[in-house]
């Protein structure tokens, strides 16, 4: 039996792939301090800075996305073959017990190399519409961790367990700190709405929010996190009940808010469920396979959120929906209760238990 595992994780491209992976690593270190965790990713994407800053060993390779025209696809294939060879050498050197991919093309060379070498493999699918990399890898891996029932028809059902997103485990343990409101000049005792369009923000939704600011009722407060890399400049000036800031701690805000206006990325979805938060979801139409729409639809079907598509969104429609919900506690409570019922707060623990099961089964043979 292996009590402390050596785990190599492939994660990269965006926070939606990286943060569930680092959440799993954090919980594993808490449960098994002697376990060794290594990461594998691109050397020129956000994982190359985020992951080493967290103190994990990181192997960065030169990998190109296959998106675009024929030339880009050819370059991607060449870089994939090179990365596969490098992954084999890394695996020979490190000899992990299990390799885990969190989606994105960077997972392909590591998981395929591990499969060919007889190392146990697992992938994690965060979205309700599985990505191309995970669909491809699903034929070869030992285990598939998914978050939505829709995934069962997209990849081999017999390999899947609906365990959820490891980020939910961290979100469930979040506590609300009222100073996050008082620090920006709001009343910590007064109900508030938080609007967050991801860490980078959204210029298109920001324009709608900007125009909606004067339309929000003044018997509640509104916090708008514009995003650190947002090209849109707000014209509305913050007042005593509406504040526009670059960044907030998302989990903390979701824990304390009465209502949230959000994108429908994988991390956001799992946090809504883990915390139990009433929300209005505005899925990004600019993501592959329109997967945020399908993420949001999964909650809407269960009465756990409202959805407003960006193509139909106006300042008046958004403000009317926010004002209606903030004056309808019964509806908000129903959304919170239904969202909480969808949450998988032990996702990381369940995933680690399955990793141990797979590794130990291999040793027993």
C-alpha positions as CSV (number, residue, x, y, z in Angstrom):
1,X,0.0,0.0,0.0
2,X,1.2,3.5,-0.9
3,X,0.6,6.0,1.9
4,X,2.4,8.9,0.2
5,X,2.2,9.2,-3.5
6,X,4.4,10.8,-6.1
7,X,2.0,12.7,-8.4
8,X,2.7,14.5,-11.7
9,X,0.0,16.9,-12.8
10,X,-0.4,18.5,-16.3
11,X,-2.3,21.8,-16.1
12,X,-2.1,25.0,-18.1
13,X,-3.4,27.6,-20.4
14,X,-6.1,29.2,-18.3
15,X,-7.1,29.5,-14.6
16,X,-10.0,27.1,-15.3
17,X,-7.4,24.3,-15.8
18,X,-4.8,25.5,-13.4
19,X,-6.7,26.3,-10.2
20,X,-8.5,22.9,-9.9
21,X,-5.1,21.3,-10.3
22,X,-3.5,23.4,-7.6
23,X,-6.5,22.9,-5.3
24,X,-6.0,19.2,-5.6
25,X,-2.3,19.6,-4.8
26,X,-3.1,21.8,-1.8
27,X,-5.5,19.3,-0.3
28,X,-3.2,16.4,-1.0
29,X,-0.4,18.1,0.8
30,X,-2.7,18.8,3.8
31,X,-3.7,15.1,3.9
32,X,-0.3,13.6,3.0
33,X,2.5,16.1,3.8
34,X,5.1,13.5,2.6
35,X,3.5,13.1,-0.9
36,X,5.5,14.6,-3.7
37,X,3.7,16.7,-6.3
38,X,5.2,17.9,-9.6
39,X,3.7,19.9,-12.4
40,X,4.0,19.8,-16.2
41,X,2.9,22.7,-18.5
42,X,3.9,25.2,-21.1
43,X,6.9,27.4,-20.4
44,X,5.2,30.6,-21.8
45,X,1.7,30.4,-20.3
46,X,0.4,31.5,-16.9
47,X,1.2,28.2,-15.3
48,X,4.9,28.8,-15.7
49,X,4.7,31.6,-13.1
50,X,1.6,30.7,-11.0
51,X,2.7,27.2,-10.1
52,X,6.3,27.8,-9.2
53,X,5.1,30.7,-7.0
54,X,3.1,28.2,-5.0
55,X,6.3,26.2,-4.3
56,X,5.8,23.3,-6.6
57,X,8.5,21.9,-8.9
58,X,7.5,22.7,-12.5
59,X,8.6,21.3,-15.9
60,X,7.9,23.8,-18.6
61,X,7.9,22.7,-22.2
62,X,7.6,24.6,-25.5
63,X,4.1,23.6,-26.7
64,X,2.0,25.3,-29.3
65,X,-1.8,25.2,-29.6
66,X,-3.4,23.6,-32.6
67,X,-5.9,26.4,-33.1
68,X,-5.8,28.4,-36.3
69,X,-4.8,27.6,-39.9
70,X,-2.8,24.8,-41.4
71,X,0.6,26.3,-40.5
72,X,-0.4,26.6,-36.8
73,X,-1.6,23.0,-36.8
74,X,1.6,21.8,-38.4
75,X,3.7,23.7,-35.8
76,X,1.5,22.2,-33.1
77,X,2.0,18.7,-34.3
78,X,5.8,19.2,-34.3
79,X,5.8,20.7,-30.8
80,X,3.5,17.8,-29.6
81,X,5.9,15.2,-30.8
82,X,8.8,17.0,-29.2
83,X,6.9,17.4,-25.9
84,X,6.0,13.7,-26.0
85,X,9.6,12.7,-26.2
86,X,10.6,15.1,-23.4
87,X,7.7,13.8,-21.3
88,X,9.0,10.3,-21.6
89,X,12.4,11.4,-20.4
90,X,10.9,13.3,-17.5
91,X,8.9,10.3,-16.5
92,X,11.9,8.0,-16.7
93,X,13.7,10.3,-14.3
94,X,10.9,11.1,-11.9
95,X,9.0,7.8,-11.9
96,X,5.6,9.1,-10.5
97,X,3.0,6.8,-9.2
98,X,0.2,8.5,-11.2
99,X,-0.1,11.3,-13.8
100,X,-3.2,13.5,-13.9
101,X,-4.3,15.8,-16.7
102,X,-6.6,18.7,-16.2
103,X,-7.5,19.3,-19.8
104,X,-5.9,21.6,-22.4
105,X,-3.5,20.4,-25.1
106,X,-0.6,20.4,-22.6
107,X,-2.1,17.3,-21.0
108,X,-1.7,15.2,-24.1
109,X,2.0,14.5,-24.3
110,X,2.3,13.7,-20.6
111,X,-0.7,11.5,-20.3
112,X,0.1,9.6,-23.5
113,X,3.7,9.1,-22.5
114,X,2.6,7.8,-19.1
115,X,0.1,5.5,-20.7
116,X,2.7,4.0,-23.0
117,X,5.1,3.5,-20.1
118,X,2.5,1.7,-17.9
119,X,2.1,4.5,-15.4
120,X,-1.4,5.0,-14.0
121,X,-3.3,7.9,-15.5
122,X,-6.3,10.1,-14.7
123,X,-7.9,13.1,-16.3
124,X,-10.3,15.7,-14.9
125,X,-13.0,17.4,-16.9
126,X,-14.3,20.7,-15.4
127,X,-16.9,21.6,-17.9
128,X,-20.3,20.1,-18.9
129,X,-19.0,20.0,-22.5
130,X,-15.8,18.0,-22.6
131,X,-12.8,19.6,-24.3
132,X,-11.0,18.0,-27.3
133,X,-7.9,17.0,-25.4
134,X,-9.8,15.1,-22.7
135,X,-12.1,13.4,-25.3
136,X,-9.0,12.2,-27.1
137,X,-7.2,11.1,-23.9
138,X,-10.3,9.4,-22.5
139,X,-9.7,6.3,-24.6
140,X,-6.3,5.7,-23.0
141,X,-6.6,6.7,-19.3
142,X,-7.4,4.6,-16.3
143,X,-9.8,7.0,-14.8
144,X,-11.9,10.1,-15.6
145,X,-13.1,12.5,-13.0
146,X,-16.1,14.5,-14.2
147,X,-18.3,17.2,-12.8
148,X,-21.5,16.9,-14.8
149,X,-23.8,14.1,-15.8
150,X,-23.6,15.3,-19.4
151,X,-20.0,14.1,-19.4
152,X,-21.2,10.5,-19.1
153,X,-22.3,10.5,-22.7
154,X,-19.2,12.2,-24.0
155,X,-16.5,9.9,-22.7
156,X,-16.3,6.2,-21.7
157,X,-18.9,5.9,-18.9
158,X,-17.3,2.9,-17.3
159,X,-14.2,4.9,-16.5
160,X,-16.0,7.9,-15.0
161,X,-16.9,9.0,-11.5
162,X,-18.8,12.2,-10.9
163,X,-16.7,13.6,-8.1
164,X,-16.7,17.3,-8.9
165,X,-14.0,20.0,-9.0
166,X,-11.3,20.1,-6.3
167,X,-11.7,23.8,-6.1
168,X,-15.0,23.2,-4.4
169,X,-13.3,21.7,-1.4
170,X,-11.3,24.9,-0.8
171,X,-14.4,27.1,-1.5
172,X,-16.4,25.2,1.1
173,X,-13.9,26.0,3.8
174,X,-13.9,29.7,3.0
175,X,-15.0,32.2,5.7
176,X,-16.4,35.6,5.1
177,X,-14.3,38.5,6.2
178,X,-16.4,41.7,6.6
179,X,-13.3,43.9,6.2
180,X,-13.4,43.1,2.4
181,X,-16.3,45.5,2.3
182,X,-15.2,48.1,4.8
183,X,-11.8,48.3,3.1
184,X,-13.5,49.6,0.0
185,X,-15.9,52.0,1.8
186,X,-19.0,49.9,2.1
187,X,-21.1,49.0,5.1
188,X,-20.2,45.4,6.2
189,X,-23.6,45.0,7.8
190,X,-25.6,45.8,4.7
191,X,-26.6,43.2,2.0
192,X,-24.5,43.4,-1.2
193,X,-24.3,42.1,-4.7
194,X,-21.0,41.1,-6.2
195,X,-20.4,41.2,-10.0
196,X,-17.3,39.3,-11.3
197,X,-16.5,38.5,-14.9
198,X,-13.4,36.5,-14.2
199,X,-9.9,37.6,-13.2
200,X,-9.3,39.3,-16.6
201,X,-12.8,40.9,-16.8
202,X,-15.1,41.4,-19.8
203,X,-15.2,44.6,-21.8
204,X,-18.6,43.8,-23.3
205,X,-20.3,43.0,-20.0
206,X,-18.5,45.9,-18.3
207,X,-20.3,48.3,-20.6
208,X,-23.6,46.9,-19.6
209,X,-22.7,47.0,-15.9
210,X,-21.5,50.6,-16.3
211,X,-24.9,51.6,-17.8
212,X,-26.7,49.6,-15.1
213,X,-25.0,51.2,-12.1
214,X,-27.4,54.2,-11.9
215,X,-30.4,51.8,-12.1
216,X,-29.6,49.7,-9.1
217,X,-31.8,50.4,-6.1
218,X,-30.0,52.1,-3.1
219,X,-31.2,49.8,-0.3
220,X,-28.4,47.4,-1.1
221,X,-24.8,47.6,-2.1
222,X,-23.0,46.6,-5.3
223,X,-19.4,45.6,-5.8
224,X,-18.1,45.4,-9.3
225,X,-14.8,43.7,-9.9
226,X,-13.8,45.0,-13.3
227,X,-10.8,42.7,-13.8
228,X,-7.1,43.3,-14.0
229,X,-6.8,43.2,-17.8
230,X,-10.1,44.8,-18.8
231,X,-9.9,47.1,-21.8
232,X,-13.1,48.9,-20.8
233,X,-13.0,52.1,-18.7
234,X,-16.0,52.7,-16.5
235,X,-17.6,56.1,-16.7
236,X,-19.7,55.6,-13.6
237,X,-18.0,56.9,-10.5
238,X,-18.2,54.9,-7.4
239,X,-20.6,56.2,-4.7
240,X,-21.7,55.2,-1.2
241,X,-23.5,52.0,-2.4
242,X,-21.8,51.1,-5.7
243,X,-18.1,50.4,-5.8
244,X,-16.0,49.6,-8.8
245,X,-12.6,47.9,-8.1
246,X,-10.0,46.0,-10.1
247,X,-10.0,42.8,-8.0
248,X,-11.7,41.1,-5.1
249,X,-11.2,37.7,-3.5
250,X,-13.9,35.7,-5.3
251,X,-14.5,32.9,-2.8
252,X,-14.8,35.4,0.1
253,X,-17.2,37.6,-1.8
254,X,-19.4,34.7,-2.8
255,X,-19.5,33.5,0.8
256,X,-20.8,36.8,2.1
257,X,-23.0,38.2,-0.7
258,X,-26.7,38.1,-1.1
259,X,-26.4,37.7,-4.9
260,X,-23.7,37.3,-7.4
261,X,-23.5,38.2,-11.1
262,X,-21.0,35.9,-12.7
263,X,-19.5,34.2,-15.8
264,X,-20.1,30.5,-16.0
265,X,-16.5,29.1,-16.0
266,X,-15.8,25.8,-14.4
267,X,-14.2,27.2,-11.2
268,X,-17.0,29.7,-10.7
269,X,-19.6,26.9,-11.1
270,X,-18.1,24.6,-8.5
271,X,-17.7,27.5,-6.0
272,X,-21.4,28.5,-6.4
273,X,-22.3,24.9,-5.4
274,X,-19.8,24.5,-2.7
275,X,-20.8,27.8,-1.0
276,X,-24.5,27.8,-1.9
277,X,-24.9,31.2,-3.6
278,X,-27.8,32.9,-5.5
279,X,-26.5,33.9,-8.9
280,X,-27.2,35.4,-12.3
281,X,-25.0,33.8,-14.8
282,X,-23.8,35.5,-18.0
283,X,-21.9,32.8,-19.9
284,X,-19.0,33.9,-22.1
285,X,-19.8,33.3,-25.8
286,X,-16.1,33.5,-26.6
287,X,-15.0,30.1,-25.3
288,X,-14.6,26.8,-27.1
289,X,-17.8,24.8,-27.8
290,X,-19.8,27.5,-26.0
291,X,-19.2,25.4,-22.9
292,X,-20.0,28.2,-20.4
293,X,-23.6,28.2,-21.7
294,X,-23.9,24.5,-21.0
295,X,-22.3,24.9,-17.6
296,X,-24.9,27.5,-16.7
297,X,-27.7,25.5,-18.2
298,X,-27.0,22.6,-15.8
299,X,-27.7,24.8,-12.8
300,X,-30.6,26.6,-14.4
301,X,-32.3,23.2,-15.1
302,X,-32.1,22.5,-11.3
303,X,-33.5,25.9,-10.2
304,X,-30.0,26.8,-8.9
305,X,-29.3,29.9,-10.9
306,X,-30.7,32.4,-13.4
307,X,-29.1,32.8,-16.8
308,X,-28.9,35.9,-19.0
309,X,-27.2,35.4,-22.3
310,X,-24.9,38.2,-23.4
311,X,-26.4,38.5,-26.8
312,X,-29.7,39.6,-25.2
313,X,-28.3,41.6,-22.3
314,X,-29.0,45.2,-21.7
315,X,-28.4,47.5,-18.7
316,X,-32.2,47.7,-18.0
317,X,-32.7,43.9,-18.1
318,X,-29.7,43.3,-15.9
319,X,-30.7,46.0,-13.3
320,X,-34.3,44.8,-13.3
321,X,-33.2,41.2,-12.6
322,X,-30.8,42.3,-9.8
323,X,-33.4,44.6,-8.2
324,X,-36.1,41.9,-8.4
325,X,-33.9,39.3,-6.7
326,X,-32.6,41.7,-4.0
327,X,-36.2,42.4,-3.1
328,X,-37.3,38.8,-3.2
329,X,-35.5,36.9,-0.4
330,X,-37.7,33.8,-0.9
331,X,-36.4,33.4,-4.5
332,X,-32.8,34.0,-3.5
333,X,-33.1,31.4,-0.7
334,X,-34.4,28.9,-3.2
335,X,-31.5,29.6,-5.6
336,X,-29.0,29.2,-2.7
337,X,-30.6,26.0,-1.5
338,X,-30.7,24.4,-4.9
339,X,-27.1,25.5,-5.7
340,X,-25.9,24.1,-2.4
341,X,-27.5,20.7,-3.3
342,X,-25.4,20.6,-6.4
343,X,-22.2,21.2,-4.6
344,X,-19.5,18.5,-4.2
345,X,-17.6,19.8,-1.2
346,X,-15.5,16.7,-0.8
347,X,-14.4,16.6,-4.4
348,X,-10.7,16.8,-3.7
349,X,-10.9,14.2,-0.9
350,X,-12.8,11.8,-3.2
351,X,-10.4,12.3,-6.0
352,X,-7.4,11.6,-3.8
353,X,-9.1,8.5,-2.5
354,X,-9.6,7.2,-6.1
355,X,-5.9,8.1,-6.9
356,X,-4.8,5.9,-4.0
357,X,-7.2,3.1,-5.1
358,X,-5.7,3.1,-8.6
359,X,-2.1,3.3,-7.5
360,X,-2.5,0.6,-4.9
361,X,-4.4,-1.7,-7.4
362,X,-1.4,-1.4,-9.7
363,X,1.0,-2.3,-6.9
364,X,-1.1,-5.3,-5.7
365,X,-0.9,-6.9,-9.1
